[in-house]
Amino acid sequence: MESFDALTSLVAGGGVVVLSGAGLSTESGIPDYRGPSGVARRHTPMTFQAFTRDPLARRRYWARSHLGWRLIAGAAPNGGHRAVAALQHAGLVDTVITQNVDGLHGAAGSPSVIELHGRLDEVTCLDCGNLTSREELDRRLREANPDFVARVAAVNPDGDVDLPDEQVAAFRPVDCGICGTGMLKPDVVFFGETVPPQRVSRCFAAVGQARSLLVLGSSLTVMSGRRFVIRAAKQGIPVAIVNQGPTRGDGHATVCVDAPLGAVLPQLAARVAAGAPLKV
């Protein structure tokens, strides 16, 4: 209770920047790798190098992602996403930095979101740079694979699924619909790929101007997100972490709340947002 009271006091002061991770989306049906509802990945995550250099690797990725996308596309924001949006509209949270690629913060109504690792619902051509919707690609892939039938055993947090090789072999990827031959890639940051520097700079700038940093549903295992916690701590900016289980940022935190986000965040928003002036 003391930790929740400390969290409430911190957020009520306003000027909060949120850093969210996969744990915030588990209650929307999207699994986490490391949390209590986490799934064990049975194959190595796709790297940017393998995706761009190996046609067979690309076929495997698109066959698996084509099926997994249906889960991501059907997911809806949960109470945690809506609570974060409420805190933003109340003027207490300035910016959301999310490590998630599911687009659920925006769907919940959050007005200012930096999607650190990109979005699964957008597809880019690595040759001509054209950006198209995932819905359009999904339609083209269905047309190119009318007889593709596969049983999904498990879906990973990035929308990838596990499929046996014989099912992958029956899948036919497509190229860019604009330039005709370009290599298509979801507009997300793969392993081995770097986050665009200007996006990282925006995140550091937001953290540097914050009165506090609130981490939600991230184990902070990878440096991509943990660096913002380290930066905040170095600048004397209080860090609060709400997560189920320990994180690699706990040593930098002023407040740690180990509890389900779907229970904590709506209660937090109800307590602090009611008396805050609405942000227009």
Secondary structure, DSSP 8 states (H G I E B T S, - for coil): -HHHHHHHHHHHT--EEEEE-GGGTGGGT---SSSTT----SS---BHHHHHH-HHHHHHHHHHHHHHHHHHHH----HHHHHHHHHHHTTSEEEEEE---S-HHHHTT-S-EEETTEEEEEEEETTT--EEEHHHHHHHHHHH-TT-------B-TTS-B---HHHHTT------TTTSS--EEEEE--BT----HHHHHHHHHHHHT-SEEEEES----SHHHHHHHHHHHHTT--EEEE-SS--TTGGG-SEEE-S-HHHHHHHHHHHHSTTS----
